[in-house]
Amino acid sequence: MRVLKVEGLCCENCVKKIDAALAESCVKHYEISLEDKTVSVCDCDTCQATAEEILKDLGFESERIA
């Protein structure tokens, strides 16, 4: 899994927004951690790029940390 640190991920509403957007995308395997402020996606360039674009569109900044 590739891990993206998501600044601004601070509540359950943020998690719900991200979850809904990712569920409608081509990213099928992902995990959202409110505690760690991360979104993990399957280990491929396409999924990472898609997740980063979705996060950006939702107003979140992200950075790959693993």
C-alpha positions, 0 to 999 in steps of 0.5 A, spaced: 500 500 500 502 507 498 500 511 504 498 519 503 499 524 509 493 528 508 493 535 512 486 537 514 483 530 515 480 532 522 474 529 523 469 523 521 465 528 516 472 529 512 473 521 512 466 520 509 467 525 504 474 522 502 470 515 502 465 517 498 469 520 492 474 514 492 468 509 492 466 512 486 473 512 483 477 507 480 481 506 486 478 499 489 482 498 495 484 503 500 484 505 507 482 512 511 485 513 518 483 519 521 487 517 527 494 517 523 491 522 518 492 518 512 489 515 506 492 508 503 491 506 496 493 499 492 500 499 490 500 502 483 501 509 480 494 510 477 491 509 484 496 513 487 495 519 482 487 518 482 487 518 490 491 525 490 487 528 484 481 526 488 484 529 495 486 535 491 479 536 488 476 536 495 481 541 498 486 536 501 493 537 501 497 530 500 504 527 500 506 520 499 510 518 506 510 510 504 
